[in-house]
Amino acid sequence: MVKLKHTYDIWNALPVLITTEERTEEARQWIHGTFHEVENIFRIITVDKVKKYYELKRKIKGTRE
């Protein structure tokens, strides 16, 4: 998270943390506490959602061919 915050500070890049469902609440607590100044900017995405988006993209791409 420190590197994501640093990247935001330097390049104004959107910090996106990919984690497991079990660790999502822990990440939110860290962001709410230590990284509170970028709390509204941080995005947390679970691994399952990344997999779901990937599969949906593959299906959409497959229908266009």
N, CA, C and O atoms as CSV, one atom per row, in Angstrom:
chain,resi,resn,atom,element,x,y,z
A,1,MET,N,N,0.815,-1.180,0.000
A,1,MET,CA,C,0.000,0.000,0.000
A,1,MET,C,C,0.867,1.255,0.000
A,1,MET,O,O,0.485,2.285,-0.556
A,2,VAL,N,N,2.021,1.161,0.620
A,2,VAL,CA,C,2.924,2.309,0.638
A,2,VAL,C,C,3.351,2.665,-0.784
A,2,VAL,O,O,3.388,3.838,-1.155
A,3,LYS,N,N,3.671,1.647,-1.569
A,3,LYS,CA,C,4.085,1.905,-2.952
A,3,LYS,C,C,2.931,2.467,-3.777
A,3,LYS,O,O,3.147,3.331,-4.627
A,4,LEU,N,N,1.723,1.995,-3.542
A,4,LEU,CA,C,0.572,2.549,-4.246
A,4,LEU,C,C,0.366,4.017,-3.884
A,4,LEU,O,O,0.084,4.841,-4.754
A,5,LYS,N,N,0.504,4.341,-2.610
A,5,LYS,CA,C,0.374,5.726,-2.158
A,5,LYS,C,C,1.465,6.585,-2.764
A,5,LYS,O,O,1.207,7.706,-3.201
A,6,HIS,N,N,2.672,6.069,-2.793
A,6,HIS,CA,C,3.804,6.799,-3.367
A,6,HIS,C,C,3.575,7.066,-4.858
A,6,HIS,O,O,3.846,8.164,-5.344
A,7,THR,N,N,3.084,6.075,-5.566
A,7,THR,CA,C,2.779,6.231,-6.987
A,7,THR,C,C,1.718,7.299,-7.196
A,7,THR,O,O,1.805,8.091,-8.134
A,8,TYR,N,N,0.723,7.321,-6.328
A,8,TYR,CA,C,-0.308,8.355,-6.413
A,8,TYR,C,C,0.302,9.742,-6.183
A,8,TYR,O,O,-0.007,10.690,-6.906
A,9,ASP,N,N,1.163,9.851,-5.179
A,9,ASP,CA,C,1.789,11.136,-4.866
A,9,ASP,C,C,2.644,11.654,-6.016
A,9,ASP,O,O,2.622,12.847,-6.317
A,10,ILE,N,N,3.392,10.771,-6.657
A,10,ILE,CA,C,4.314,11.192,-7.712
A,10,ILE,C,C,3.607,11.408,-9.046
A,10,ILE,O,O,3.798,12.439,-9.690
A,11,TRP,N,N,2.790,10.440,-9.463
A,11,TRP,CA,C,2.200,10.468,-10.797
A,11,TRP,C,C,0.691,10.655,-10.818
A,11,TRP,O,O,0.081,10.651,-11.888
A,12,ASN,N,N,0.094,10.816,-9.670
A,12,ASN,CA,C,-1.355,10.962,-9.577
A,12,ASN,C,C,-2.082,9.748,-10.176
A,12,ASN,O,O,-3.166,9.871,-10.748
A,13,ALA,N,N,-1.452,8.574,-10.027
A,13,ALA,CA,C,-2.022,7.330,-10.546
A,13,ALA,C,C,-3.050,6.792,-9.555
A,13,ALA,O,O,-2.856,6.896,-8.344
A,14,LEU,N,N,-4.125,6.227,-10.054
A,14,LEU,CA,C,-5.174,5.659,-9.219
A,14,LEU,C,C,-4.650,4.406,-8.505
A,14,LEU,O,O,-4.287,3.435,-9.170
A,15,PRO,N,N,-4.603,4.408,-7.163
A,15,PRO,CA,C,-4.106,3.236,-6.443
A,15,PRO,C,C,-5.168,2.143,-6.370
A,15,PRO,O,O,-6.246,2.347,-5.810
A,16,VAL,N,N,-4.854,0.988,-6.938
A,16,VAL,CA,C,-5.766,-0.149,-6.945
A,16,VAL,C,C,-5.058,-1.320,-6.268
A,16,VAL,O,O,-3.991,-1.751,-6.705
A,17,LEU,N,N,-5.660,-1.823,-5.205
A,17,LEU,CA,C,-5.120,-2.957,-4.473
A,17,LEU,C,C,-5.943,-4.186,-4.810
A,17,LEU,O,O,-7.165,-4.182,-4.657
A,18,ILE,N,N,-5.280,-5.234,-5.267
A,18,ILE,CA,C,-5.949,-6.503,-5.553
A,18,ILE,C,C,-5.605,-7.456,-4.418
A,18,ILE,O,O,-4.434,-7.709,-4.138
A,19,THR,N,N,-6.637,-7.980,-3.771
A,19,THR,CA,C,-6.434,-8.840,-2.600
A,19,THR,C,C,-7.501,-9.930,-2.575
A,19,THR,O,O,-8.369,-9.982,-3.446
A,20,THR,N,N,-7.426,-10.790,-1.578
A,20,THR,CA,C,-8.427,-11.839,-1.423
A,20,THR,C,C,-9.632,-11.285,-0.651
A,20,THR,O,O,-9.542,-10.254,0.015
A,21,GLU,N,N,-10.726,-11.978,-0.756
A,21,GLU,CA,C,-11.945,-11.577,-0.038
A,21,GLU,C,C,-11.694,-11.529,1.469
A,21,GLU,O,O,-12.202,-10.647,2.162
A,22,GLU,N,N,-10.912,-12.476,1.965
A,22,GLU,CA,C,-10.641,-12.561,3.398
A,22,GLU,C,C,-9.843,-11.357,3.913
A,22,GLU,O,O,-9.979,-10.989,5.079
A,23,ARG,N,N,-9.033,-10.754,3.083
A,23,ARG,CA,C,-8.162,-9.655,3.527
A,23,ARG,C,C,-8.703,-8.282,3.159
A,23,ARG,O,O,-8.053,-7.273,3.433
A,24,THR,N,N,-9.871,-8.225,2.547
A,24,THR,CA,C,-10.454,-6.957,2.130
A,24,THR,C,C,-10.712,-6.031,3.313
A,24,THR,O,O,-10.392,-4.844,3.251
A,25,GLU,N,N,-11.277,-6.553,4.371
A,25,GLU,CA,C,-11.580,-5.715,5.531
A,25,GLU,C,C,-10.306,-5.197,6.181
A,25,GLU,O,O,-10.257,-4.046,6.614
A,26,GLU,N,N,-9.289,-6.022,6.254
A,26,GLU,CA,C,-7.998,-5.587,6.801
A,26,GLU,C,C,-7.417,-4.440,5.965
A,26,GLU,O,O,-6.904,-3.462,6.510
A,27,ALA,N,N,-7.503,-4.572,4.658
A,27,ALA,CA,C,-7.012,-3.507,3.768
A,27,ALA,C,C,-7.800,-2.223,3.989
A,27,ALA,O,O,-7.217,-1.139,4.026
A,28,ARG,N,N,-9.109,-2.331,4.134
A,28,ARG,CA,C,-9.934,-1.135,4.387
A,28,ARG,C,C,-9.536,-0.444,5.684
A,28,ARG,O,O,-9.501,0.785,5.752
A,29,GLN,N,N,-9.239,-1.227,6.707
A,29,GLN,CA,C,-8.819,-0.653,7.988
A,29,GLN,C,C,-7.494,0.086,7.852
A,29,GLN,O,O,-7.326,1.170,8.409
A,30,TRP,N,N,-6.552,-0.499,7.110
A,30,TRP,CA,C,-5.270,0.170,6.880
A,30,TRP,C,C,-5.477,1.476,6.125
A,30,TRP,O,O,-4.906,2.508,6.478
A,31,ILE,N,N,-6.287,1.422,5.099
A,31,ILE,CA,C,-6.530,2.626,4.295
A,31,ILE,C,C,-7.234,3.683,5.133
A,31,ILE,O,O,-6.889,4.863,5.066
A,32,HIS,N,N,-8.207,3.269,5.913
A,32,HIS,CA,C,-8.944,4.209,6.756
A,32,HIS,C,C,-8.040,4.845,7.806
A,32,HIS,O,O,-8.233,6.006,8.168
A,33,GLY,N,N,-7.065,4.103,8.291
A,33,GLY,CA,C,-6.179,4.618,9.329
A,33,GLY,C,C,-4.940,5.293,8.759
A,33,GLY,O,O,-4.854,6.520,8.711
A,34,THR,N,N,-4.003,4.495,8.337
A,34,THR,CA,C,-2.699,4.985,7.906
A,34,THR,C,C,-2.762,5.823,6.635
A,34,THR,O,O,-2.035,6.808,6.509
A,35,PHE,N,N,-3.610,5.449,5.704
A,35,PHE,CA,C,-3.663,6.136,4.411
A,35,PHE,C,C,-4.947,6.955,4.258
A,35,PHE,O,O,-5.491,7.073,3.160
A,36,HIS,N,N,-5.415,7.510,5.354
A,36,HIS,CA,C,-6.692,8.226,5.371
A,36,HIS,C,C,-6.744,9.399,4.392
A,36,HIS,O,O,-7.824,9.755,3.920
A,37,GLU,N,N,-5.597,10.003,4.078
A,37,GLU,CA,C,-5.616,11.153,3.168
A,37,GLU,C,C,-5.958,10.771,1.730
A,37,GLU,O,O,-6.332,11.636,0.938
A,38,VAL,N,N,-5.836,9.504,1.385
A,38,VAL,CA,C,-6.217,9.036,0.043
A,38,VAL,C,C,-7.318,7.985,0.134
A,38,VAL,O,O,-7.514,7.206,-0.799
A,39,GLU,N,N,-8.021,7.960,1.229
A,39,GLU,CA,C,-9.059,6.948,1.465
A,39,GLU,C,C,-10.109,6.931,0.353
A,39,GLU,O,O,-10.548,5.859,-0.064
A,40,ASN,N,N,-10.507,8.084,-0.120
A,40,ASN,CA,C,-11.547,8.157,-1.154
A,40,ASN,C,C,-11.024,7.823,-2.538
A,40,ASN,O,O,-11.812,7.660,-3.470
A,41,ILE,N,N,-9.721,7.719,-2.689
A,41,ILE,CA,C,-9.116,7.456,-3.993
A,41,ILE,C,C,-8.756,5.982,-4.155
A,41,ILE,O,O,-8.873,5.429,-5.248
A,42,PHE,N,N,-8.317,5.345,-3.069
A,42,PHE,CA,C,-7.920,3.936,-3.093
A,42,PHE,C,C,-9.064,3.054,-3.576
A,42,PHE,O,O,-10.216,3.270,-3.199
A,43,ARG,N,N,-8.758,2.071,-4.400
A,43,ARG,CA,C,-9.733,1.079,-4.849
A,43,ARG,C,C,-9.244,-0.297,-4.407
A,43,ARG,O,O,-8.062,-0.619,-4.529
A,44,ILE,N,N,-10.163,-1.091,-3.898
A,44,ILE,CA,C,-9.846,-2.459,-3.494
A,44,ILE,C,C,-10.664,-3.400,-4.373
A,44,ILE,O,O,-11.887,-3.285,-4.458
A,45,ILE,N,N,-9.981,-4.316,-5.013
A,45,ILE,CA,C,-10.638,-5.296,-5.888
A,45,ILE,C,C,-10.181,-6.682,-5.448
A,45,ILE,O,O,-8.999,-6.895,-5.177
A,46,THR,N,N,-11.111,-7.611,-5.380
A,46,THR,CA,C,-10.742,-8.973,-4.992
A,46,THR,C,C,-10.231,-9.749,-6.208
A,46,THR,O,O,-10.541,-9.424,-7.354
A,47,VAL,N,N,-9.452,-10.767,-5.926
A,47,VAL,CA,C,-8.926,-11.634,-6.975
A,47,VAL,C,C,-10.076,-12.260,-7.753
A,47,VAL,O,O,-10.003,-12.406,-8.974
A,48,ASP,N,N,-11.138,-12.628,-7.041
A,48,ASP,CA,C,-12.297,-13.239,-7.702
A,48,ASP,C,C,-12.923,-12.293,-8.727
A,48,ASP,O,O,-13.335,-12.730,-9.801
A,49,LYS,N,N,-12.996,-11.008,-8.405
A,49,LYS,CA,C,-13.555,-10.044,-9.355
A,49,LYS,C,C,-12.662,-9.886,-10.578
A,49,LYS,O,O,-13.158,-9.747,-11.696
A,50,VAL,N,N,-11.363,-9.906,-10.375
A,50,VAL,CA,C,-10.434,-9.814,-11.509
A,50,VAL,C,C,-10.640,-11.008,-12.436
A,50,VAL,O,O,-10.692,-10.856,-13.656
A,51,LYS,N,N,-10.758,-12.197,-11.844
A,51,LYS,CA,C,-11.001,-13.394,-12.648
A,51,LYS,C,C,-12.326,-13.294,-13.398
A,51,LYS,O,O,-12.416,-13.669,-14.567
A,52,LYS,N,N,-13.355,-12.784,-12.715
A,52,LYS,CA,C,-14.669,-12.640,-13.335
A,52,LYS,C,C,-14.608,-11.667,-14.510
A,52,LYS,O,O,-15.141,-11.954,-15.582
A,53,TYR,N,N,-13.956,-10.514,-14.314
A,53,TYR,CA,C,-13.824,-9.528,-15.392
A,53,TYR,C,C,-13.043,-10.096,-16.563
A,53,TYR,O,O,-13.378,-9.842,-17.720
A,54,TYR,N,N,-12.004,-10.864,-16.266
A,54,TYR,CA,C,-11.193,-11.479,-17.315
A,54,TYR,C,C,-12.035,-12.447,-18.152
A,54,TYR,O,O,-11.985,-12.424,-19.382
A,55,GLU,N,N,-12.800,-13.289,-17.475
A,55,GLU,CA,C,-13.643,-14.248,-18.195
A,55,GLU,C,C,-14.708,-13.536,-19.034
A,55,GLU,O,O,-14.980,-13.937,-20.166
A,56,LEU,N,N,-15.306,-12.484,-18.478
A,56,LEU,CA,C,-16.294,-11.725,-19.246
A,56,LEU,C,C,-15.668,-11.087,-20.479
A,56,LEU,O,O,-16.268,-11.083,-21.554
A,57,LYS,N,N,-14.472,-10.553,-20.325
A,57,LYS,CA,C,-13.780,-9.949,-21.462
A,57,LYS,C,C,-13.489,-10.991,-22.539
A,57,LYS,O,O,-13.649,-10.729,-23.731
A,58,ARG,N,N,-13.062,-12.169,-22.106
A,58,ARG,CA,C,-12.794,-13.243,-23.072
A,58,ARG,C,C,-14.056,-13.631,-23.825
A,58,ARG,O,O,-14.007,-13.866,-25.033
A,59,LYS,N,N,-15.197,-13.701,-23.121
A,59,LYS,CA,C,-16.457,-14.052,-23.772
A,59,LYS,C,C,-16.853,-12.986,-24.783
A,59,LYS,O,O,-17.254,-13.305,-25.903
A,60,ILE,N,N,-16.742,-11.728,-24.391
A,60,ILE,CA,C,-17.097,-10.635,-25.289
A,60,ILE,C,C,-16.183,-10.613,-26.500
A,60,ILE,O,O,-16.650,-10.449,-27.626
A,61,LYS,N,N,-14.896,-10.776,-26.285
A,61,LYS,CA,C,-13.944,-10.774,-27.374
A,61,LYS,C,C,-14.200,-11.957,-28.323
A,61,LYS,O,O,-14.055,-11.828,-29.538
A,62,GLY,N,N,-14.580,-13.100,-27.756
A,62,GLY,CA,C,-14.855,-14.279,-28.555
A,62,GLY,C,C,-16.080,-14.131,-29.435
A,62,GLY,O,O,-16.142,-14.740,-30.503
A,63,THR,N,N,-17.071,-13.327,-29.009
A,63,THR,CA,C,-18.276,-13.142,-29.803
A,63,THR,C,C,-18.069,-12.171,-30.950
A,63,THR,O,O,-18.861,-12.155,-31.892
A,64,ARG,N,N,-17.027,-11.366,-30.893
A,64,ARG,CA,C,-16.743,-10.378,-31.942
A,64,ARG,C,C,-15.966,-10.965,-33.097
A,64,ARG,O,O,-15.897,-10.360,-34.168
A,65,GLU,N,N,-15.383,-12.127,-32.900
A,65,GLU,CA,C,-14.554,-12.711,-33.952
A,65,GLU,C,C,-15.376,-13.479,-34.942
A,65,GLU,O,O,-14.833,-14.036,-35.896
